Every structure is written in C-alpha cells, then in structure tokens.
Amino acid sequence: MDSKQTYLKDEVEWIQNSGEIPEVAFYTSFYYLTKKEDGPKLTLTALDIKCLEDVVIDRYNTIILRDLNYTNRSSHSFRGIERAIVNYSRLKNYLSRKNRLVPGWETEIHQAFLTYLNLEYQDISDGRAYRTINCNREELEQFARELGVDLDIKNLDLCFAQVSLTFEEVYRVTLLSEMKDYPFKLLYDRGDYFEVVILNEGRKHFPFTLKIFYGQAQWEKREVYLKVDATYRSIPKLPAPWKDMPSDSKV
C-alpha cells in the first residue's frame, strides 16, 4: 500500500469512529489531506473523494440505526428517535448536495423504526407508564410519512398518553430495570430533586439511583413528580421491606 492509500485508510477509519456529525469529520479529513500545513498535501481524485463520502454516508446510517435500536436504550450512546430524525434529515440533505444516489438506503431505517414502534407499543401495553419516544407526535408522524411507515393510531394514542422521558432518563431507568441483583426500589423527595433508588437484599449501601430535579414552584414539582411516579411504577422491582433511615424523606 502506497503512502497515499495509507493516509486515506487512516482518515476513513477516523470518520468511521467520529462523533455525531460525520460530515464535519469529512471536511476535517479533506482539509488535513489536501491543505493543512503539516498534512500530506495530497491531490485527491474524484474516486478518493467518493471513498470518503461513502464513509460519511455509512457513518450517518450507523448512528441512525443505533438510535432506532430498541435494545440500545441501556447504552450510554443511545439518543432515541428524536436524534434519529435529525440525522436522517442530515443524511438526506447530504445525499442531495452531493448528488448521490444510493438505492434502498432507507429500507433498513424503515424496518428499524417499525420494529422500535412495535416494541414500544408492546411494553406500554404490558403496563409501562412512560414512553421512550422523545420527539413530539407531529415529528413522529412526519418521519413515518417520509419512511412510508403506516402508524397504528390506537397504539400511537396509547403511547402519547404516557409521560415522556429524555434519552438520558431512558438510559438510566432501563439500566435500573435490568439489574437483576437489585430487587428492591425506593422513591425519595430530597428537597430539590426526586430520587429513584434500587437496592440489593443483603445491604442497603451502594444503591443505584436516578435523580430528577425540580424548581421552586409547586406546579413544577407536581409536574416532575408525575414523571418520577410513572418511572418508579414501571421499574419491575418490589418496594424495599425495611424502614428508611431517619434522614431520608420518602415520598
């Protein structure tokens, strides 16, 4: 492999592992390869540029599918449907600007979106009191139209009747719910935030928690409590059987 191909390979790998906007990584790579003072100052062919653009497209697609993968809710990298919609729009615009035709590029996104919705509907039907869909209904319906997904209105109504969590809250609650060795839960009002706690049977120390803060106004506290209560009720664990410590303020 000659030095040019080595440089290109390194930049391809860098774009593949770049952040949330791979298009920015492309322009950074392009500048480094062709113009940066301490760069290789290569002359890139149309084929070289297409190779880098292909990686941008693949990276966008990877990020979108990551956020439409229901099992990723317990991953710290998960951003949810709201971010998938944003990156779908970015990818669509990128393909248009670059005059790129990629037949069938939406097919996998269509299926992932449909699968996510079906799993979301099922969990809510089974009694979960919050939704992980973090965009509003209008955005969801528009996304569905673009992908050609037929929405079940009855299920959609049921879904949007539940409180919405941010992607950070979804990540944390999913993590708490899946920890099998912590069978008990408690809910506290700490004065300026609510705290959902799960604990193990042998010892109350080293708990895992979710903290949700609220402001000074009583209406805000009541509004946040609805979210916290829905979250607490949805965690499949038993209320802790022991009495609280005197310093704790239980809701």
Secondary structure as the mmCIF struct_conf table of DSSP 4:
data_model
#
loop_
_struct_conf.conf_type_id
_struct_conf.id
_struct_conf.beg_label_comp_id
_struct_conf.beg_label_asym_id
_struct_conf.beg_label_seq_id
_struct_conf.end_label_comp_id
_struct_conf.end_label_asym_id
_struct_conf.end_label_seq_id
HELX_RH_AL_P HELX_RH_AL_P1 SER A 3 GLN A 16
TURN_TY1_P TURN_TY1_P1 ASN A 17 ASN A 17
BEND BEND1 GLU A 20 GLU A 20
HELX_RH_AL_P HELX_RH_AL_P2 PRO A 22 THR A 34
TURN_TY1_P TURN_TY1_P2 LYS A 35 LYS A 35
TURN_TY1_P TURN_TY1_P3 GLU A 37 ASP A 38
BEND BEND2 GLY A 39 GLY A 39
HELX_RH_AL_P HELX_RH_AL_P3 ALA A 46 ASP A 67
TURN_TY1_P TURN_TY1_P4 LEU A 68 LEU A 68
HELX_RH_3T_P HELX_RH_3T_P1 TYR A 70 SER A 74
BEND BEND3 SER A 75 SER A 75
TURN_TY1_P TURN_TY1_P5 HIS A 76 SER A 77
HELX_RH_AL_P HELX_RH_AL_P4 GLY A 80 ARG A 97
TURN_TY1_P TURN_TY1_P6 LYS A 98 ASN A 99
TURN_TY1_P TURN_TY1_P7 PRO A 103 GLU A 106
HELX_RH_AL_P HELX_RH_AL_P5 THR A 107 SER A 125
TURN_TY1_P TURN_TY1_P8 ASP A 126 GLY A 127
STRN STRN1 TYR A 130 ARG A 131
BEND BEND4 CYS A 135 CYS A 135
HELX_RH_AL_P HELX_RH_AL_P6 ARG A 137 LEU A 147
TURN_TY1_P TURN_TY1_P9 GLY A 148 GLY A 148
HELX_LH_PP_P HELX_LH_PP_P1 VAL A 149 LEU A 151
HELX_RH_AL_P HELX_RH_AL_P7 ILE A 153 PHE A 160
TURN_TY1_P TURN_TY1_P10 ALA A 161 ALA A 161
BEND BEND5 GLN A 162 GLN A 162
STRN STRN2 VAL A 163 SER A 164
HELX_RH_AL_P HELX_RH_AL_P8 PHE A 167 GLU A 178
TURN_TY1_P TURN_TY1_P11 LYS A 180 ASP A 181
STRN STRN3 PHE A 184 ASP A 189
BEND BEND6 GLY A 191 ASP A 192
STRN STRN4 TYR A 193 LEU A 199
BEND BEND7 GLU A 201 GLY A 202
BEND BEND8 LYS A 204 PHE A 206
STRN STRN5 PHE A 208 PHE A 213
BEND BEND9 GLN A 216 ALA A 217
HELX_RH_AL_P HELX_RH_AL_P9 GLN A 218 SER A 234
BEND BEND10 ILE A 235 ILE A 235
STRN STRN6 LEU A 238 PRO A 239
HELX_LH_PP_P HELX_LH_PP_P2 ALA A 240 ALA A 240
BEND BEND11 TRP A 242 TRP A 242
HELX_LH_PP_P HELX_LH_PP_P3 LYS A 243 MET A 245
TURN_TY1_P TURN_TY1_P12 PRO A 246 SER A 247
STRN STRN7 LYS A 250 LYS A 250
#
